[in-house]
Amino acid sequence: MIELTEAKIEDRKKAYNWLFHSDFSDFLMNLEGYTRDTIPAYEEFCNEYWDFFFDGTQPENGRCYKVVTSGPEKEEIGFIYYTSFHVKEGIAEIDMWLKSLEYAGRGIGTEAVNLLVEKLHRELGLHTFFMRPSRKNTRAVNAYTKAGFKQTELVAEDYYKPEFIEEYRKGGYGEGNDVFLVKKLK
């Protein structure tokens, strides 16, 4: 069992290190679009993961949460966030990562995504959620499928605001190297 807690500005460096400097990031380096040479510096990470992800000042644009184990001995084990500044109204893009591969394959991704989707639906009225994991990251694809996401073909115009289509159409792993997964609620 896990819970989501709001990430703070002081958590941003930890989020960066877990994403790019852990055994989990070693796994990421084997995916399309990433190599050791393309790891961004922390300052570049901050330019993509803006303050509002960590201070809660712009929930309409996105927010980052820590994934924490439930129970008396809470342990921070990952980060999950949503972003919606670049997508149409009622939609959010979700991504997550764990601090270590030892937490992969335990249902944590499925549970974390479901918790975030429920929260965003309840609190912000969002109804459509998508994720774009690497095609090679079968663990993530399976976890998100178990969370009710369906693989579909990306029609960028249906999800992205017009001014962001070209920038985001290819995804983070290069065109055709990701899986477009969608979950729609009523």
C-alpha positions as CSV (number, residue, x, y, z in Angstrom):
1,M,0.0,0.0,0.0
2,I,1.2,3.5,-0.9
3,E,0.0,7.1,-0.6
4,L,0.8,10.3,-2.4
5,T,2.2,13.3,-0.6
6,E,2.8,16.7,-2.2
7,A,6.4,17.2,-3.2
8,K,8.1,20.4,-2.1
9,I,10.8,22.5,-3.6
10,E,13.4,20.8,-1.4
11,D,12.4,17.5,-3.0
12,R,13.3,18.6,-6.6
13,K,17.0,17.6,-6.3
14,K,15.9,14.1,-5.0
15,A,13.5,13.8,-7.9
16,Y,16.3,14.6,-10.3
17,N,18.8,12.2,-8.7
18,W,16.2,9.3,-8.7
19,L,15.4,9.9,-12.3
20,F,18.9,10.3,-13.7
21,H,21.4,8.9,-11.1
22,S,20.0,5.7,-9.7
23,D,19.8,2.0,-10.8
24,F,16.3,3.0,-12.2
25,S,18.1,5.6,-14.4
26,D,20.5,2.9,-15.5
27,F,17.4,1.1,-16.9
28,L,16.2,4.4,-18.5
29,M,19.5,4.8,-20.3
30,N,18.7,1.6,-22.3
31,L,15.6,3.2,-23.7
32,E,15.4,5.2,-27.0
33,G,16.2,8.9,-26.7
34,Y,18.4,8.6,-23.6
35,T,22.2,8.0,-23.2
36,R,24.6,9.0,-20.4
37,D,25.7,11.8,-22.7
38,T,22.2,13.3,-22.8
39,I,21.5,13.4,-19.1
40,P,20.5,16.9,-18.3
41,A,22.3,18.9,-15.7
42,Y,20.2,19.7,-12.6
43,E,19.7,23.3,-13.9
44,E,18.2,21.9,-17.1
45,F,15.9,19.6,-15.1
46,C,14.7,22.7,-13.1
47,N,13.9,24.4,-16.4
48,E,11.6,21.5,-17.3
49,Y,10.3,20.7,-13.9
50,W,9.2,24.2,-12.9
51,D,8.6,25.5,-9.4
52,F,4.9,25.0,-9.7
53,F,5.4,21.2,-9.8
54,F,6.8,21.4,-6.3
55,D,5.1,24.4,-4.7
56,G,1.5,23.8,-5.7
57,T,0.9,27.4,-7.0
58,Q,-0.4,26.3,-10.4
59,P,-2.5,23.1,-10.0
60,E,-4.1,23.9,-13.4
61,N,-0.7,23.4,-15.0
62,G,0.7,20.4,-13.0
63,R,1.9,19.1,-9.7
64,C,4.4,16.6,-8.5
65,Y,3.8,14.1,-5.6
66,K,6.1,11.7,-3.7
67,V,5.1,8.1,-3.7
68,V,5.4,6.9,-0.1
69,T,4.8,3.6,1.5
70,S,1.8,3.4,3.9
71,G,2.1,2.4,7.5
72,P,4.2,3.5,10.5
73,E,7.5,3.4,8.7
74,K,6.8,5.6,5.7
75,E,9.4,5.4,3.0
76,E,9.7,7.7,0.0
77,I,10.0,5.4,-3.1
78,G,9.2,7.5,-6.1
79,F,7.7,10.5,-7.8
80,I,4.6,10.9,-9.9
81,Y,3.4,14.0,-11.5
82,Y,0.8,15.4,-13.9
83,T,1.1,18.2,-16.3
84,S,-1.7,19.9,-18.2
85,F,-0.4,23.3,-19.4
86,H,0.2,21.9,-22.9
87,V,-3.0,19.8,-23.3
88,K,-6.6,20.6,-23.9
89,E,-9.1,21.3,-21.1
90,G,-10.0,18.3,-18.9
91,I,-6.8,16.4,-19.9
92,A,-3.6,15.6,-18.0
93,E,-0.4,13.8,-18.9
94,I,1.0,11.6,-16.2
95,D,4.5,10.3,-15.6
96,M,6.3,8.6,-12.8
97,W,9.6,7.1,-11.7
98,L,10.9,5.1,-8.8
99,K,14.0,5.6,-6.7
100,S,15.2,2.0,-7.4
101,L,14.4,-1.0,-9.6
102,E,13.8,-2.9,-6.4
103,Y,10.3,-1.3,-6.2
104,A,9.4,-2.2,-9.8
105,G,7.1,-5.1,-10.5
106,R,5.3,-4.8,-7.1
107,G,2.1,-3.0,-8.3
108,I,3.3,0.3,-7.1
109,G,3.0,2.0,-10.5
110,T,-0.5,0.7,-10.9
111,E,-1.6,1.9,-7.5
112,A,0.1,5.3,-7.7
113,V,-1.4,6.1,-11.1
114,N,-4.9,5.1,-9.9
115,L,-4.5,7.3,-6.8
116,L,-3.5,10.3,-8.9
117,V,-6.2,9.8,-11.5
118,E,-8.9,9.6,-8.8
119,K,-7.5,12.7,-7.0
120,L,-7.4,14.7,-10.2
121,H,-10.8,13.6,-11.3
122,R,-12.3,14.4,-7.8
123,E,-10.5,17.7,-7.1
124,L,-9.9,19.3,-10.6
125,G,-12.6,17.6,-12.6
126,L,-10.1,16.2,-15.1
127,H,-11.6,13.3,-17.2
128,T,-8.9,12.2,-19.6
129,F,-5.4,11.0,-18.7
130,F,-2.6,9.8,-20.8
131,M,0.9,8.3,-20.4
132,R,3.7,7.8,-22.9
133,P,6.1,5.2,-21.6
134,S,8.9,3.8,-23.8
135,R,7.8,0.9,-25.9
136,K,10.8,-1.0,-24.4
137,N,9.6,-0.4,-20.8
138,T,7.2,-3.3,-20.7
139,R,6.9,-3.2,-16.9
140,A,5.5,0.4,-17.1
141,V,3.2,-0.5,-20.0
142,N,1.8,-3.5,-18.1
143,A,1.4,-1.5,-14.8
144,Y,-0.5,1.3,-16.5
145,T,-2.6,-1.2,-18.5
146,K,-3.5,-2.8,-15.2
147,A,-4.5,0.7,-14.0
148,G,-7.1,0.8,-16.8
149,F,-5.2,2.7,-19.4
150,K,-5.8,1.5,-23.0
151,Q,-3.2,1.6,-25.8
152,T,-4.4,3.7,-28.7
153,E,-2.9,5.6,-31.6
154,L,-2.0,9.1,-30.8
155,V,-4.0,11.7,-32.6
156,A,-2.1,14.7,-31.3
157,E,-4.8,17.2,-32.2
158,D,-7.2,15.4,-29.9
159,Y,-5.0,15.9,-26.8
160,Y,-2.6,18.8,-27.3
161,K,-3.2,22.5,-27.5
162,P,-2.4,23.6,-31.1
163,E,0.7,25.6,-30.1
164,F,2.2,22.5,-28.5
165,I,1.4,19.8,-31.1
166,E,4.8,19.9,-32.9
167,E,6.8,20.1,-29.7
168,Y,5.1,17.1,-28.0
169,R,3.9,14.9,-30.9
170,K,7.1,12.7,-30.9
171,G,7.1,12.1,-27.2
172,G,10.2,11.8,-25.0
173,Y,11.7,8.7,-26.7
174,G,11.4,9.8,-30.4
175,E,8.6,9.2,-32.8
176,G,7.2,5.6,-32.7
177,N,9.3,4.6,-29.6
178,D,6.6,5.2,-27.0
179,V,3.2,3.6,-26.3
180,F,0.3,6.1,-26.1
181,L,-1.9,5.0,-23.2
182,V,-5.2,6.7,-22.3
183,K,-7.7,6.4,-19.5
184,K,-11.0,8.3,-19.8
185,L,-13.5,8.8,-16.9
186,K,-17.0,10.1,-17.1
